Amino acid sequence: MSNKTILATCYAVNPYKGSEDGMGWNFINQIVRFNKVIAITRENNQQAIEKFMAENPNEKYKNITFLYFDLPYWMRFWKKGSRGAMLYYYMWQLGIVGFIKKQNLHFDIAHNVNFHNDWTPSFLYKLEKPMVWGPIGHHPIIPKHYLKPYSIKYLIKDRITWLVKKMFWNLSFSLKKTVKNADHILCMNTGVSSVLNLKNKSFSIQPSVATEDFFEGEITKKEGFKIISVGRFVPLKGFDLTLNSFIKFINSISISERENCHLTLVGTGPEKESYKKIIAENKAEKYVEIIEWIDRKELMKLYKNAAVFLFPSHEGAGMVVAEALSFGLPVICLNNEGPGEFVTTNCGFAVPQLDYNNTISELNKALQKLYFDRELLYKMSLEARKQFEENFTWNSRGEHLKNIYKKL
């Protein structure tokens, strides 16, 4: 055990949830492998954390001190679920500095862990200790032609959000101070280092997403050709591209061969009806099924039985990519600042962002290559698993953090 104590502020922590909440919990557990942790999170996470620790006793909990902080009710009554989350998060960040000073805590390094993106400042530098910031997220702007099939409101929202971000990048004094005072910045993708201009800073680029390893056994050659995609049904996730490229693929093979091919979409959201319409208009009901959110154990079974993960998402990350790789699924995605940076030519296809129809053609070509060349599919499956083991396990994140803390 090293003798450093890390003060980790994690806005979202819930051992029972995935995504941002699960990430907070896993980061704390990785830090405590090598150091002591004082973890500060929101009060609404207390019940889940204490319940989980009581149900899963572990020696390491002795080295974690949880503190819970929220702004007084009159400062947050207007926050409902995700509505107002960003503004509240900003205020929470501001308020936490005074809370920490009042507690009279002894620690060596302050680490602002999760819920971050590259346009919201952190104020932990005011504690005047070495500071680690991140992983910091960055969602690239969605190319206009990919939003064509959707209501104009999505394009307007995406562009307004981009303007707000640009204002922060260019004008926020607090953000500039955060960058200047951070001793190390963890970047989720290359987008972060370019918009924050980190040329002379200590930073590392590593996907923020990682996943537990649910895969058992070894990678085998698959019967049939099952394709899976997972996520919320919103334009950001690119399910229209998933469906259209799969339909193009189905139409390119003989009717007898189609019997072996199947696409499963797991998720739900505001665009569900428009996706059902694409399926119906192309008479593809026989080959495509939509499953609403399911239990994680069930989802893991679907990954295990699939051959390919098709994920032409426009976002800067994607927890599901890590999950798919862990089951040895080659990933087909877009070559963007998100999954495109972590899917290598060995373990999948990152297709160029061309105009709408050509993008669909390229995704279809990738499906065809894997369908017709079973050796390639098997080879890529083995490489996908290897990519997961080297870059997407939680333990690999823990080792990375240990090295950063050591240098400070």
N, C-alpha and C positions, 0 to 999 in steps of 0.2 A: 504494500500500500504506500503510495507516495504521500507526502505530508502536506500537500496543498489542499486548501478548501476553496471550492468554486461556488460563487453565488450565482445561481442560474435563475433568470426570470423567464417563466414560461406561461404565457397568457392562457394557452389551452393545454390542459392535461387531463386525459381520461383513459385509464388502462382498458376500459371496455369498448372503446371506440377506435375506429381507424382514422385515416387522414390526419389532419392537423393535431387533433387531441391525442391520437395514438403516438404521433411523432414526438410530442412533448414528453410523454411517459417514457418512450424508448430512449430519448436523449438523456434524460435524468439517469436511467439505468445504465447507460453506457459511461457517463461521466463517473459514476460511483464505482465502476470496475477498478479505477486507478486513483481516484481522489475522493475526498469528502465533498458532500453537496449540501448547500442550503438552497432549497428550491422554493421560489415564490410564485404562486399561481392565484387564480381567481377563487373567491369563496364558493362559487357554485360547483367547483370540482372536488371539494373536500370529502363529501359523502362517498363518491365513487372511489377515490384514492384510498380512504380508510377501510372501506369494505373489501377492496381488492387485496390490500396488505394483510387484513385479518384472515381472508380465505387462502392466501398464498404466502405463508410465513417464509421469510428469508433472512439470513444473517446480514446481508448487505443493507437492509433497511436501517440498521444501527447507524450507518454512516450517511443517512439522508435525513435532513431536518426540513419538514414542510412548513411553510408559513403561508397564510391566506390573506389576500388583500383585495378590497374593492373600494370604489369611490362611494361616498354616502348616497343613499337612495335618491335624494333630491337632484343629484348630478347624473342619475342614470335611469330615471323612471321612463324616459322616452325610448329607451333601447328595447326593441322587440326582436328576439331571434337574431337573424343576420342583418336586419334593418338597423342602420346606425352603428354597425359593428366597428367600422373603420374609425369613425369619430371617437367612439368610446375607447377604442384601443389607444388612440393618440393621447387621450386624457389620462388613461390608466398608466401609460408610460411616464407621463409627467408626474403623476401623483406618487408613483412607487419610490421615487428617489427620497422624498421626505419620510416615507414609511420605513425605508431601510435604515436611514440615519437614526431614526427614533429607536430602532431595535438594538442599537449598539452591537452590531454583529462583527465578528472577526473573520475575515476571509482574505484570500490572496488575489483572486481574479474574478472580475465580474463578466458574466456571459449572458448576453441578451439572446435567448434561444429561438423562440418560434413565433409564428403568425406574422412573419416579416415580409415586407417587399422593399424594393430599392427606392421607394419614395417616401417612406415614413421614418422619421428620425427615431433614435433611441437617446435617452438622457442619462444612461448609466455612466457616461464619462464624467458626470458631475461628482461621482464617488471617488474620483482621483485614484483609481487602482488600474492595473492593466486590464484592458477590455477586449473581449472577443464579441463580434457582432455577426449573428447569423446562424443557420443558413438564410441568406437573403434571396427572396424570390424575384423573378422578373418574367412577366408575361409579355411576349412581343405583341405588336399591333397586328390585328387579323387582316390579311390582305383583302381588299374590298370585294374582289370577285368571289371569294368564298362565302360572303354573306348574302350574295344575290338571291339564293333560293328562299331567304327568310324575310320576315317583316322588316321594314326600314328601321324600326325602333332599335333593333340590335346594332345596326351600323352606327346610328346616332349615339347610342349609349357607349359603344366601344370608342368612338372618336372623342366624346366628351371626357371619358375616363383618361384617354391618352393626353388630352390637353391639361387635365388636372395634374397628371404625373409630370408632364414637362414643366409646369409651373413650379412644382416642388424641386425637381432636379436643378432648375435654373435659378430659383429665387429663395428657396428655403435656407435660412441662416442656420437653423438647428440641424438640418440634414448635412450641410457642409461641415459643421462642427463635429457631428457624429463620425463622418468619414475621416476627418482630420485626426480625431482622438482615438479611433479604434486601432488597437495594436495588431489585430488580425481580423480579416473579413472573410467569412465563408460564403462563397457565391454559388447559387444553384445552377447557373449556366453563364455563358460568355456575355449574355446581354447585360448582366449586372456590372461587370468590369468595364464595359464600354460606356454605359450611360453615367456611371459614377466616376469615370475617368481615373481608374485605380493604378495607372502606370507605375507610380513610385511607392505604392503601398504594399504591405504584406497581405496577400490574399491567396485563397485557393479555390479552384473550381471543382465542384463535386455535386452530383444531384442530391437534393435534400431528401429525396425519397429513398427508403430502404424498406425491407419487409422481413417479417419472421419467416423461417423456413418451414413450410408445411409439407414439402415434397419428401416422399419416402420411396426407397427403391432406386431403380436406375432408369435412365432415358431409353425408351424402347421405340422400335419402328411402329408407326401408327397404321391401323386399318382405317380405311375411309379418309375423308378430308373434312374435318370439323374446324370451323373458324369461329373465334369468339371475340367479342368486344365488350368493354365494360365502362360505364360512366353515366353521368347525368345527361338527360336528353335536352341539351342546350347547344346552340350553334358552335360554341367554343370547342366542343368535343368532336365536331366533324362527322357525325353519324350519317349525314346525307352522302358524304364521300364514301363511307364504309358500304352503305347499301348500294349506291350506284355502281361502284367498282365490282362488288360481288355479283350484282345482276349481269353486268357486262361479261364477267367471267363465266357465269352459268350459261349464258347465251352462246359462249364461244366453244362449248364442249357438247358432245352428243347427248341425247336424252338418256341413254342407258348409263352414261358416266355421271350424269347429274344426281343419280340416286345416291351416290356416295358422298355428295357435297352438302354441307349444311352450315348455315350462319346463325349463331346465337347472340342476340344483343341482351345484355343484362343491365337494367337501369330503368329509370322513369324520369319524367320531367315535362315541362311545358310543350315540347315539340313532339311528344309521343304520337299524337294523331297524324301529324304531317309525315312521320316515318311510316306509319301504317298505310298511309295513302300511297307512298312510293312503292311499298311492297305490293299493294292491291293493283295499282295501275300496271305493274310489270308482271302480274300473275305469278308472283314468286312466293306465295303463302306456303307452298309445299316445302320450300328450301330455307325459309327464314323463320325463326321464332323469337318473340320478345318475352323475356322473363323479368318481372318486376324485381326489385331488390330482394335478395334471398339471404338466408343465414350464411355466415362466412364459411362454415364447414361445407355447405352445399356448393358454394362458389368454387371452393378448392377442388371439389370433384369435377366441376365443369372444366376447370383449367387442365386437370389431369387427363381428361378424355379428348381435349382439343389438340389440333396439330399446329395451328397458326394463330397469332394474335394480330388482328387488324385494327390499327389505332391512328387514323389520320387526324389527330387532335392539333389544335392551334395553341395549346397552353404551354407554359414554360416548364412543366414537370409532368407528373402523372404517376401516382403510387401504383396504379395498375400495371404499368410497364415493368416495374420491379417484380410484382407478383407473377406476371406472365413469364418473365425470364427464369424465375426460380423453378418453374415447372418445365423448363426447357422448350418454351415456345418461341420460334423465330418471330420477330416483331416487324410488321410492315407499318411504317409511319411516314410523316412528311419530314423533309430535310430542313428543319427550322431550329430555333434556339431552345426547343424543348426536347422531346424524345430523340429528335434527329441528332443531337449531340452525343447520345449515349448508346445508340444502336449502331454497331459497327457493321462493316460489310461481311464480317464473319457470322454474325448472329441475326441478320435481318436485312431489310431494305429501307433506306431513308430516301424516299422519292422526291425529286425536285419540285418546288412549288411553281408550277406552270399555270397556264390559264385553266379554267374549270374543267373543260372536257379532256385536256391533255393530262391533267393530274389524275383523273379517273382512269385514263388509258394506262398510265404508268403503274398505278396501284393494281390494276387488272393484270398487267404483265408480270408483276412480282408474284401474284397469286398463281398465275400459269406456270411460272418457273418452278415454284415449290410443288405444284400439283403434278407436273409431268416428270420432274426429276426427283424421285424418291430418295436417292442417295444424298442429293444436296439438302433435302429437307431434314434427313437424319443428321447430317454433318452440322447443319445450322442449329439443330436442337441441342446437340452436345455443346456447341459454342455458346448458345444462349445460357445454358446452365453454368458454364464456366464464367461468363460475363457477370452473372448474378453473384457467384461465389467471390469473385474478385472485387466487385464494386457496389453491390447492393445489399449485403448483409448488414445487420445492425452492428455486428462486431467490427466490421471494417470501418464503420463510422467512429466507433469507440477508439480504435487504434489511432485514427486520424486526429481525433480530439486530444488524445494523450500526447501526441507529438507536438501539437500546437501549444498546449499548456506548458509543456516542458521548456519550450523556447522562451516563454515570457518571463 
